[in-house]
Amino acid sequence: MKKPASGAPSQRQLRVGEEVRHVLAGIFARHEFRDPDLAEADITVTEVRIGPDLKRATAFIARLGRSDVAALIPALKRATPYLRGQIAKAMKLRAVPDLSFQPDTALDYAMEINRLMHEPVVARDLGVTEKK
């Protein structure tokens, strides 16, 4: 079996990560939580990264239009046993990966770069003119 380039995830890691993302997204869409902090929260799972041994998974989450996703991390930690149980029911894996959650800041970062690119000083330096 060919090993992937250093640091790059294997095809299996990508496939399992996408399946876990799909299962988590379905759970979050159905709002199947007893925890009041999660019951009404609209959570989007943007990516799941699986470790090489498939024993650890990091889910990157966002709340579209809101920046308070970090406040949900403690509630998600409390719900981790439930989420792992749901993943175990939905997927055929030898061992269900341990879950951790991180806020996905990629969209915020992209918006900040876009804002910076449109500042007059930067636009002047780049030779870009405003279209009106």
ABEGO torsion letter per residue (X at the ends): XBBBBBGBBBAAAAAAAAAAAAAAAAAAAAGABABAAAAABBBBBABBBBBAAGABBBBBBBBBGBAAAAAAAAAAAAAAAAAAAAAAAABBBABBBBBBBBBBAAAAAAAAAAAAAABAAAAAAAGBBBBX
